[in-house]
Amino acid sequence: MAIPQLSSGRPICILVAAMGGEGGGVLTGWLVGAAQREGYPVQSTSIPGVAQRTGATTYYIEIWPEKTDRRPVMCLNPMPGQVDVMIASEFVEAGRAIANGYVSPDRTLLIASTHRVYAVAEKSAMGDGRFDAGRLFRAAQDHAKRTILFDMDQAAKDAGSILNAVLLGALAGSGALPIPSDAFEAGIRSEGKAVDSNLAGYRFGLAHGRGELEQAAAQPQARSNGATVMSEHIMRLPDAAKRMAMEGVRRLADYQDDAYAKLYLDRLDRVAALGDDGLTADVARHLALRMSFEDVIRVAQLKLKPERFAAIETEQRVKPGQPYAVAEFLKPGIEEIAGLLPPALAHGILGLSERRGWSKHLHLAMTVRSNRIGGYLKLRLLSGLRGWRPHSFRYAEEQARIADWLDLIMRAAKKDIQLAREIAECARLIKGYGDTFKRGVGNFALIRARVILPALDGRIPVAQATDAVVQARTAALADPEGDSLAKTLAAFEDSLSRLPQAAE
């Protein structure tokens, strides 16, 4: 591939955005070393990112595309509209670069891995806070002169290398630099660390960069973990709900036991009897999630799953027999601890905590080494409380909430099936644990009291109530603090006050 024609007296400007542990510094070192060995003046700088997945560390490299004994003057920072090659180790980091003006349709080659590492804002959103991958693909195609996009993280895992080697190979194969591939391979060999695996990753990326491998938009493919055997009970459900019901049974049998999965199907039968397949499918999905609410027991269960340790070993490239450590940082509060107790005792402790303000600052912080015998036994003890769960305060509390939600759906279906479906969708508000869970429960309680119950009691028209549930749910999901929800409900009630009284 031909080397790009650059204006006289101008360096090749490369910006790299990489998260911790992905070897952005090593990648920069490989680039700088190769340029120096080939006799091209080069300069690099870096700006550290921040913790908790809110930004990557950026590395800026300028390579003078002509061999010269004179030292040219280069810039320390990238300028929007002046970046020739933008490299992103994760797809949203590519989106950040586009938003910041570092990807230009007349100049920039965008090289990015399409895998995702979810940001804190995505994971803490009240609803589905994930960025739209399709939108990122469109932005990449619209804003870059040329793109090399595929799942480089998976390619690195397959090769047993680190992501940075695949990124380097993709850049080398693109032809954007006046540096031959052999120079990069020599740099990897001279470093003397994980040479074989890094070369394997580099060569995979090189083939992609040269267009020798299929570069279909490498968006993650959905994977189904549904149950492999359908029970006669599930077969009686509408076709639209069968697949979700199978997954719900599998999930809840793992979460608690077969009897709990049977309770799920019995509850779903009540909804299926209403005769609306779409409503049954919606409830099948939301009910499975609500019945597998997160408590201390569930956290311990998930941390001990063999497939989790297998995933850790794969992600960290742990070799057979190689020792490694897994540190679990746990900080259950008084509410999580009380949730394990019998209801009467939990009520007393929580009441005392509320009066004395303990819930705001009392937590039991601990670090558990889950792959060591002591830590493993602690988590095994917690997960072994699964048999006690039905006698706990949290279980009783959640079953009451689920029963109320199902009752609202059943009552609404007798008036309007669309209203019932919107109430079912309100289950999206309640998820997670801690403050996120409490906000969701509180938001649903407001919508229930000020829209749903008045509609079911005939105090407000069903059509307006259906629209109001949609608007209120959307507002609650978009604004964790609840200000948008409060304004939406107030506006709805104000609009009702201007209408003549309507009888159902």
LUMZAFI-769417 format. One record per residue (C-alpha): residue number from 1; x, y, z. Coordinates in steps of 0.05 Angstrom, whole numbers. Each point is the difference from the previous one (the first is absolute). Layout:
MARLUM seq      X      Y      Z
MARLUM NUM      X      Y      Z
...
//
This chain:
MARLUM seq      X      Y      Z
MARLUM   1      0      0      0
MARLUM   2     28     68    -19
MARLUM   3     26     47     53
MARLUM   4    -46     61      6
MARLUM   5     25     64    -33
MARLUM   6     12     52     54
MARLUM   7     12     74    -10
MARLUM   8     73     22      1
MARLUM   9     27     15     69
MARLUM  10    -54    -36     38
MARLUM  11      5    -60     48
MARLUM  12    -45    -60      2
MARLUM  13    -45     11     61
MARLUM  14    -22    -62     38
MARLUM  15    -47      1     60
MARLUM  16    -10    -63     43
MARLUM  17    -55     -8     52
MARLUM  18      9    -62     43
MARLUM  19    -27    -22     68
MARLUM  20     41    -27     57
MARLUM  21     30    -68    -10
MARLUM  22     -5      3    -76
MARLUM  23     72     19    -12
MARLUM  24     -8     69    -30
MARLUM  25     68     20     26
MARLUM  26     32    -63    -30
MARLUM  27    -35     13    -66
MARLUM  28     28     71      0
MARLUM  29     69    -28     16
MARLUM  30     -4    -48    -59
MARLUM  31    -19     57    -47
MARLUM  32     54     47     26
MARLUM  33     53    -55     -2
MARLUM  34    -16    -21    -71
MARLUM  35      2     72    -25
MARLUM  36     67     12     33
MARLUM  37     30    -64    -28
MARLUM  38    -23     21    -70
MARLUM  39     31     69      9
MARLUM  40    -64     41      4
MARLUM  41     -3     57     52
MARLUM  42    -55    -16     51
MARLUM  43    -29     29     63
MARLUM  44    -53    -27     49
MARLUM  45    -39     27     60
MARLUM  46    -55    -29     44
MARLUM  47    -57     25     42
MARLUM  48    -23    -47     56
MARLUM  49    -74    -19      2
MARLUM  50    -44     -5     61
MARLUM  51    -25    -58     41
MARLUM  52    -65    -39     -2
MARLUM  53     -5     -5    -76
MARLUM  54    -16     74    -11
MARLUM  55     56     12    -50
MARLUM  56     61    -30    -33
MARLUM  57     73     19      4
MARLUM  58     19     35    -65
MARLUM  59     67     -4    -35
MARLUM  60     19     49    -55
MARLUM  61     55    -16    -49
MARLUM  62     28     41    -57
MARLUM  63     45    -33    -53
MARLUM  64     36     42    -51
MARLUM  65     -9    -38    -66
MARLUM  66     68     18    -27
MARLUM  67     68    -24     23
MARLUM  68     41     60     21
MARLUM  69     58     17     46
MARLUM  70    -35     65     21
MARLUM  71    -48     -2     58
MARLUM  72    -68     27    -23
MARLUM  73    -45     39     48
MARLUM  74    -60    -43     22
MARLUM  75    -62     11     41
MARLUM  76    -13    -29     69
MARLUM  77    -76     -4     -6
MARLUM  78    -48    -23    -54
MARLUM  79    -42     52    -35
MARLUM  80    -72    -13    -24
MARLUM  81     -1     -9    -75
MARLUM  82     75    -15     -4
MARLUM  83      3    -73     21
MARLUM  84     21    -48    -55
MARLUM  85    -10    -65     39
MARLUM  86    -47    -10     58
MARLUM  87      8    -66     38
MARLUM  88    -52    -20     52
MARLUM  89      5    -63     42
MARLUM  90    -75      0     14
MARLUM  91    -59     22    -42
MARLUM  92    -28     55     43
MARLUM  93     70     30      5
MARLUM  94     -4      6    -76
MARLUM  95    -66     36     11
MARLUM  96     32     48     49
MARLUM  97     55     16    -50
MARLUM  98    -52     14    -54
MARLUM  99    -40     45     47
MARLUM 100     64     38     18
MARLUM 101     16     14    -73
MARLUM 102     61    -46     -7
MARLUM 103    -30    -40    -58
MARLUM 104     -7     38    -66
MARLUM 105    -31    -25    -65
MARLUM 106     55     32    -42
MARLUM 107     59    -27     39
MARLUM 108     -9    -52     55
MARLUM 109      9    -75     -1
MARLUM 110    -40    -27     59
MARLUM 111     24    -66     29
MARLUM 112    -44    -26     56
MARLUM 113    -20    -63     36
MARLUM 114    -75    -10     -2
MARLUM 115     -5    -36     68
MARLUM 116    -30     37     59
MARLUM 117     22     12     71
MARLUM 118    -60     34     31
MARLUM 119     11     68     32
MARLUM 120    -25     16     70
MARLUM 121    -55     45    -28
MARLUM 122    -25    -58    -43
MARLUM 123     -2    -50     57
MARLUM 124    -31     48     51
MARLUM 125    -56     25    -45
MARLUM 126    -70    -13     24
MARLUM 127    -18    -34    -66
MARLUM 128     42    -28    -56
MARLUM 129     56     51      0
MARLUM 130     44    -34    -52
MARLUM 131     22     43    -59
MARLUM 132    -30    -20    -67
MARLUM 133     54    -40    -36
MARLUM 134    -35     11    -67
MARLUM 135      3     75     11
MARLUM 136     75     -6     14
MARLUM 137     11    -39    -65
MARLUM 138    -37     52    -40
MARLUM 139     39     57     33
MARLUM 140     66    -36    -15
MARLUM 141    -18     -9    -74
MARLUM 142    -26     72     -7
MARLUM 143     58     35     35
MARLUM 144     62    -39    -20
MARLUM 145     34     -1    -67
MARLUM 146     13    -75      9
MARLUM 147    -15    -50     55
MARLUM 148     27    -66     26
MARLUM 149    -51    -26     49
MARLUM 150     -5    -70     30
MARLUM 151      0    -35     67
MARLUM 152     73      5     16
MARLUM 153    -10    -21     72
MARLUM 154    -26    -68    -22
MARLUM 155     55     -5    -52
MARLUM 156     51     12     55
MARLUM 157    -31    -53     44
MARLUM 158      0    -50    -56
MARLUM 159     74     14    -13
MARLUM 160     16      0     74
MARLUM 161     28     70     -6
MARLUM 162    -17     70     26
MARLUM 163    -45     47    -39
MARLUM 164     56     49    -15
MARLUM 165     35    -50    -46
MARLUM 166    -62     -7    -43
MARLUM 167     -7     76     -3
MARLUM 168     72      6    -22
MARLUM 169    -10    -52    -54
MARLUM 170    -63     36    -27
MARLUM 171     39     65     -3
MARLUM 172     60    -33    -35
MARLUM 173    -46    -33    -50
MARLUM 174    -37     64    -16
MARLUM 175     60     31    -36
MARLUM 176     -9     65     37
MARLUM 177     73      1     23
MARLUM 178     65     -1    -39
MARLUM 179     24    -57     44
MARLUM 180      4    -72    -26
MARLUM 181    -33    -56     37
MARLUM 182     67    -33     14
MARLUM 183     20     59     43
MARLUM 184    -59     -9     46
MARLUM 185     12    -75      6
MARLUM 186     72     14     17
MARLUM 187    -22     46     55
MARLUM 188    -45    -53     30
MARLUM 189     56    -51     -2
MARLUM 190     51     48     30
MARLUM 191    -45     13     60
MARLUM 192      4    -74     17
MARLUM 193    -68     -4     36
MARLUM 194    -54    -48    -23
MARLUM 195     31      2    -69
MARLUM 196    -38    -57    -32
MARLUM 197    -69     21     24
MARLUM 198     12     74    -16
MARLUM 199     23    -18    -70
MARLUM 200    -62    -43     -9
MARLUM 201    -44     58     19
MARLUM 202     40     48    -42
MARLUM 203     -5    -43    -62
MARLUM 204    -75     -8      8
MARLUM 205     -8     75      3
MARLUM 206     48      8    -58
MARLUM 207    -43    -45    -44
MARLUM 208    -62     40     19
MARLUM 209     35     66    -15
MARLUM 210     20    -26    -68
MARLUM 211    -71    -22    -15
MARLUM 212     20    -73     -3
MARLUM 213    -54    -20     50
MARLUM 214    -74     14     -4
MARLUM 215    -15     67     34
MARLUM 216    -75     -6      6
MARLUM 217    -24     45     55
MARLUM 218     20    -41     58
MARLUM 219    -57     14     46
MARLUM 220     -9    -51     55
MARLUM 221    -48    -55    -17
MARLUM 222    -55    -17     48
MARLUM 223     10    -65     37
MARLUM 224    -57    -40     27
MARLUM 225      7    -36     66
MARLUM 226    -71    -25      0
MARLUM 227    -19    -66     30
MARLUM 228      9    -60    -46
MARLUM 229    -60    -38     23
MARLUM 230    -71     28     -2
MARLUM 231    -47    -24     54
MARLUM 232    -72    -15    -15
MARLUM 233    -17     61     41
MARLUM 234     40     46    -45
MARLUM 235    -29    -32    -62
MARLUM 236    -69     24     21
MARLUM 237     23     72     -2
MARLUM 238     -7     44    -62
MARLUM 239     56     -8    -51
MARLUM 240     22     72     12
MARLUM 241     14    -15     73
MARLUM 242     30    -70     -3
MARLUM 243     73     18    -11
MARLUM 244     -1     52     55
MARLUM 245    -36    -47     47
MARLUM 246     53    -54    -12
MARLUM 247     54     50     18
MARLUM 248    -40     22     61
MARLUM 249     -6    -71     25
MARLUM 250     74    -12     -9
MARLUM 251     18     65     35
MARLUM 252    -46    -10     60
MARLUM 253     17    -74     10
MARLUM 254     73     23      5
MARLUM 255    -19     59     44
MARLUM 256    -42    -40     49
MARLUM 257    -29    -69    -19
MARLUM 258    -50    -36    -44
MARLUM 259    -58     19     45
MARLUM 260     16     73     -9
MARLUM 261      3     -9    -76
MARLUM 262    -68    -34      5
MARLUM 263    -27     61     37
MARLUM 264     24     42    -58
MARLUM 265    -38    -42    -51
MARLUM 266    -63      0     44
MARLUM 267      2     76      3
MARLUM 268     11      3    -75
MARLUM 269    -60    -45    -12
MARLUM 270    -45     53     31
MARLUM 271     24     51    -50
MARLUM 272     -4    -49    -59
MARLUM 273    -73    -12     18
MARLUM 274    -15     72    -20
MARLUM 275     11    -21    -72
MARLUM 276     51     53    -22
MARLUM 277     64    -32    -26
MARLUM 278     40     65      1
MARLUM 279    -18     14     73
MARLUM 280     19    -72     19
MARLUM 281     68      7    -34
MARLUM 282     13     66     35
MARLUM 283    -18    -27     68
MARLUM 284     41    -63    -12
MARLUM 285     63     42     -8
MARLUM 286    -12     50     56
MARLUM 287    -27    -51     50
MARLUM 288     63    -43     -6
MARLUM 289     44     60     15
MARLUM 290    -43     24     58
MARLUM 291     -2    -68     32
MARLUM 292     76     -5     -3
MARLUM 293     11     63     40
MARLUM 294     71     14     23
MARLUM 295     15    -14     73
MARLUM 296     63    -20     37
MARLUM 297    -13    -73    -14
MARLUM 298     -6     12    -75
MARLUM 299     65     40     -1
MARLUM 300     36    -58     33
MARLUM 301    -31    -50    -49
MARLUM 302     23     40    -61
MARLUM 303     71     10     26
MARLUM 304      9    -75     10
MARLUM 305    -23    -23    -69
MARLUM 306     54    -42    -34
MARLUM 307    -12     36    -66
MARLUM 308     18     66     34
MARLUM 309     68    -26     19
MARLUM 310      9    -28    -70
MARLUM 311    -17     68    -29
MARLUM 312     50     34     47
MARLUM 313     54    -49    -21
MARLUM 314    -15     13    -74
MARLUM 315     -3     76      7
MARLUM 316     65      3     40
MARLUM 317     35    -51    -45
MARLUM 318     16    -46     60
MARLUM 319     40    -59    -23
MARLUM 320    -15    -71     26
MARLUM 321     28     -8     70
MARLUM 322     17     74      6
MARLUM 323    -21     28     68
MARLUM 324    -44     62      3
MARLUM 325    -43     37     51
MARLUM 326    -71     25     -2
MARLUM 327    -19     54     51
MARLUM 328    -74     12     12
MARLUM 329    -15     68     31
MARLUM 330    -66     -5     38
MARLUM 331    -35     55     40
MARLUM 332    -69    -23     22
MARLUM 333    -40     52     38
MARLUM 334    -47    -10     58
MARLUM 335    -59     -7    -48
MARLUM 336     34    -57    -38
MARLUM 337     18    -35     65
MARLUM 338    -70      9     29
MARLUM 339    -29    -28    -64
MARLUM 340     27    -69     20
MARLUM 341    -36      1     67
MARLUM 342    -70    -23     18
MARLUM 343    -51     56    -15
MARLUM 344    -16     16     73
MARLUM 345     73      8     20
MARLUM 346     17     38    -63
MARLUM 347    -56     50     12
MARLUM 348     26     14     70
MARLUM 349     72     10    -24
MARLUM 350    -19     44    -59
MARLUM 351    -46     42     43
MARLUM 352     56     12     51
MARLUM 353     48     15    -57
MARLUM 354    -47     51    -30
MARLUM 355    -10     36     67
MARLUM 356     75      4     13
MARLUM 357     23     12    -71
MARLUM 358     43    -62     -4
MARLUM 359    -19    -18    -71
MARLUM 360     37     61    -27
MARLUM 361     69    -21     25
MARLUM 362     -1    -71     27
MARLUM 363     30    -51    -48
MARLUM 364     39    -65      7
MARLUM 365     59      9    -46
MARLUM 366     40    -63    -16
MARLUM 367     49    -27    -52
MARLUM 368     -9    -73    -17
MARLUM 369     50    -41    -40
MARLUM 370    -50    -45    -34
MARLUM 371     51    -47    -32
MARLUM 372     33    -15     67
MARLUM 373    -29    -51     48
MARLUM 374    -19     50     54
MARLUM 375    -35     50    -46
MARLUM 376    -32    -56    -40
MARLUM 377    -31    -30     64
MARLUM 378    -27     68     21
MARLUM 379    -36      9    -66
MARLUM 380    -22    -73      0
MARLUM 381    -31     11     69
MARLUM 382    -39     60    -26
MARLUM 383    -23    -34    -63
MARLUM 384    -21    -60     43
MARLUM 385    -53     44     32
MARLUM 386    -42     -9    -63
MARLUM 387    -44    -48     38
MARLUM 388    -12     53     53
MARLUM 389    -18     54    -51
MARLUM 390    -76    -14      0
MARLUM 391      0     15     75
MARLUM 392     37     66     -6
MARLUM 393    -27     71      5
MARLUM 394     24     19    -70
MARLUM 395    -35    -60    -31
MARLUM 396    -66     17     33
MARLUM 397      7     72    -20
MARLUM 398     15    -15    -73
MARLUM 399    -55    -53     -7
MARLUM 400    -51     51     25
MARLUM 401     24     51    -51
MARLUM 402     -3    -51    -56
MARLUM 403    -70    -22     19
MARLUM 404    -23     73      1
MARLUM 405     31     13    -68
MARLUM 406    -35    -62    -30
MARLUM 407    -66     20     32
MARLUM 408      5     69    -33
MARLUM 409     12    -33    -67
MARLUM 410    -59    -47      8
MARLUM 411    -47     57     20
MARLUM 412     24     44    -57
MARLUM 413     -9    -54    -52
MARLUM 414    -75     -1     15
MARLUM 415     -3     73    -19
MARLUM 416     52      8    -55
MARLUM 417     55    -49    -22
MARLUM 418     47     56    -20
MARLUM 419     -3     29     70
MARLUM 420     16    -69     28
MARLUM 421     61     -5    -46
MARLUM 422     26     68     22
MARLUM 423     -7    -19     73
MARLUM 424     38    -64    -15
MARLUM 425     56     42    -31
MARLUM 426      5     40     65
MARLUM 427     39    -60     27
MARLUM 428     60     32    -36
MARLUM 429      2     52     55
MARLUM 430     17    -51     54
MARLUM 431     70    -30     -6
MARLUM 432     67     -6     34
MARLUM 433     11     12     74
MARLUM 434     15     56     49
MARLUM 435    -19     71    -20
MARLUM 436    -16    -20    -72
MARLUM 437    -50    -51     24
MARLUM 438    -32     48     50
MARLUM 439     -8     55    -52
MARLUM 440    -33    -49    -47
MARLUM 441    -49    -25     53
MARLUM 442    -16     72     20
MARLUM 443    -12     22    -72
MARLUM 444    -47    -58    -14
MARLUM 445    -38     16     65
MARLUM 446    -11     71    -25
MARLUM 447    -26    -23    -68
MARLUM 448    -43    -53     33
MARLUM 449    -32     49     49
MARLUM 450    -10     59    -47
MARLUM 451    -16    -32    -67
MARLUM 452    -12    -75      3
MARLUM 453    -47     -6     60
MARLUM 454    -42     61    -20
MARLUM 455     -9    -31    -70
MARLUM 456    -19    -69     28
MARLUM 457    -49     33     48
MARLUM 458    -33     38    -57
MARLUM 459     21     69     25
MARLUM 460     39     17    -64
MARLUM 461    -10    -21    -73
MARLUM 462     38    -63    -19
MARLUM 463     27     30    -65
MARLUM 464     32     59     36
MARLUM 465     26    -46     55
MARLUM 466     33    -46    -51
MARLUM 467     38     58    -31
MARLUM 468     18     27     68
MARLUM 469     30    -67     22
MARLUM 470     44      0    -62
MARLUM 471     22     72     11
MARLUM 472     12     -9     75
MARLUM 473     39    -64    -10
MARLUM 474     43     32    -54
MARLUM 475     13     60     46
MARLUM 476     19    -45     58
MARLUM 477     49    -41    -42
MARLUM 478     32     62    -29
MARLUM 479     10     37     66
MARLUM 480     26    -40     60
MARLUM 481    -12     59     47
MARLUM 482    -75      0    -13
MARLUM 483     -8     74    -19
MARLUM 484    -24    -16    -69
MARLUM 485    -51    -51     26
MARLUM 486    -28     51     50
MARLUM 487     -9     52    -55
MARLUM 488    -33    -51    -46
MARLUM 489    -50    -22     52
MARLUM 490    -15     72     20
MARLUM 491    -12     18    -73
MARLUM 492    -46    -60     -9
MARLUM 493    -42     17     61
MARLUM 494     -4     73    -23
MARLUM 495    -26    -22    -68
MARLUM 496    -52    -44     33
MARLUM 497    -25     57     43
MARLUM 498    -19     38    -64
MARLUM 499    -41    -57    -28
MARLUM 500    -73    -13     17
MARLUM 501    -11    -58     47
MARLUM 502     -2    -65    -39
MARLUM 503    -34    -62     24
MARLUM 504     26    -68    -20
//
